[in-house]
Amino acid sequence: MVYELVFCPQCGSDLPEESNFCLKCGIITAKGIEQGISYPWNWEKEMEKTLSTASREIEKAFKSVKNSIKKSIKKDAMICPHCEESNIPDSKFCYKCGKELNKA
């Protein structure tokens, strides 16, 4: 028997065309939905846990980015000694004249 491969909509794994569920992540495939197959586990509870975890991780990431932005805003601007243009903190080169900025 020759299998035609399809892809999992969630994790992208290769699947045989006849698959009702993904072999890697367990999500139901389009074929499974077409055939009216139901999940063998409480997928709603698992999805809720997954989304809750993702929400917490996204919140942590936003806090981290916010703190990084706050730190960079507090730093003094880099003033180019050549053209006296104000550059963002931690710049190595002037955005206006292109010359190297001294961090003395």
C-alpha positions, -999 to +999 in steps of 0.1 A: +000+000+000+013+034-009+007+062+015+002+098+004+016+122+030-004+150+045+007+175+071-006+180+107-022+215+109-008+220+145+028+206+144+035+202+107+044+165+110+041+142+079+011+120+082-003+092+061-035+103+043-056+079+063-046+093+097-074+104+119-050+118+145-014+132+143+012+107+152+033+133+170+009+157+188-024+138+188-046+165+173-075+153+151-069+156+114-093+168+087-099+131+078-108+124+114-132+153+115-148+142+082-154+107+096-169+121+128-142+106+150-141+119+186-110+125+207-101+095+230-092+120+258-106+152+272-091+175+246-109+205+259-093+202+293-059+197+277-064+226+254-074+248+283-041+238+302-021+245+270-036+279+265-032+288+302+005+279+300+009+298+268-008+328+284+016+328+314+046+325+291+034+353+269+029+375+299+064+368+312+078+376+277+059+410+276+072+418+311+108+410+301+105+432+269+089+460+289+118+459+314+144+459+287+127+489+270+126+507+304+164+500+309+173+512+275+152+544+278+170+553+311+204+552+294+219+584+281+218+591+244+250+586+225+262+620+212+282+618+180+315+636+185+317+643+148+283+657+139+268+661+174+237+641+165+219+624+194+218+586+189+200+559+208+218+544+238+244+517+231+248+527+194+282+519+180+279+541+149+261+574+143+229+570+123+234+604+106+271+605+096+280+568+100+311+574+121+320+554+151+308+567+184+332+568+213+319+554+246+343+572+268 
